[in-house]
Amino acid sequence: MNPAMKRARFATVAVVLAALSGAAVFSAPPAVASEIKYIVNNTAVTSYDIQRRVALNKLFRQKGGTEKAAQDMVEQALKSEEMARRNIRISKQAVDDSYNRFATSNKLKPAQLDQILSQAGIGREHMKEFIRIQMGWSQLLGSRYRSTEMMTEQQMVRKVFELGGKKPSATEYMLQKITFVVPQKERGAILGKRKREADAMRQRFNGCETTRQFAKGLIDVSVQDIPRILEPELPPDWATQIKAAKPGTATAVRETPAGVEFIGVCSSREVNDDRAAQMMLQTEGKLDEKAEELSKKYVDELRKTARIVQR
């Protein structure tokens, strides 16, 4: 994910972690019976959900109290349903990895972060769901932004001229996705075995030319070529690992809804052709300005067609 997109995330977890030093001042509110406060299409928003979001907003230093927290949870339900409708799935492992990285970057162990969030009345699972929605919504916004706000050729020429005639460059990747398929009904029984098989193949990976040869004789293994993908287009849940991998190596193995997967990096290079320039110019700076506006418009559209019942 490019720096502009990262800056455009709303209520980033970096803000949360910056506030964790003051988390101890928030004590968990007393436990009360949870009741349904809103029905958002087919999703229930409970008083307990709202209570936890109040505590999370305190860490964000956001004002608005219970009413804002309630609307935040309604909005989160809308976003979650839209992600499902658009087939945006953020794996549990991707969320866990992000959660653990957030803890490490603040010199905390995950268990310590768990404790801080529990004491603040937020809880680990509420935070992880918040992270999942952030990741998925960011991906949805990026897709929608590129499809509706593509820079025209004339705009690009004008922008390049403003930059002194130098086109911005982007890293172009050639990738392979290797999937060890795990049927859902067999997931509990064979997932561990498939993960070991995938890791063994990943360790042998030394380039994309031999992948299919390695896959021969293996049961339910697919190899998918992903030609010419630019850095801003990388899937958010894979981007960090792909950018860290060198050509001829592969990312770590991870669980996904399809089974167990890893990404092989065939090659990478810096390019500054028109497509790369267009993508980098349209996301640099401009996305920061457009992101909040686009997100609000998107959520407003979802609200208009949703069935929201307050109890």
Secondary structure, 3 states (H helix, E strand, C coil): CCHHHHHHCCCCHHHHHHHHHHHHHCCCCCCCCCCEEEEECCEEEEHHHHHHHHHHHHHCCCCCHHHHHHHHHHHHHHHHHHHHHCCCCCCHHHHHHHHHHHHHHCCCCHHHHHHHHHHCCCCHHHHHHHHHHHHHHHHHHHHHHHHHCCCCHHHHHHHHHHCCCCCCCEEEEEEEEEEEECCHHHHHHHHHHHHHHHHHHHHHCCCHHHHHHHHCCCCCEEEEEEEEEEHHHCCHHHHHHHHHCCCCCECCCEEECCEEEEEEEEEEEEECCHHHHHHHHHHCCHHHHHHHHHHHHHHHHHHHHCCEEEC
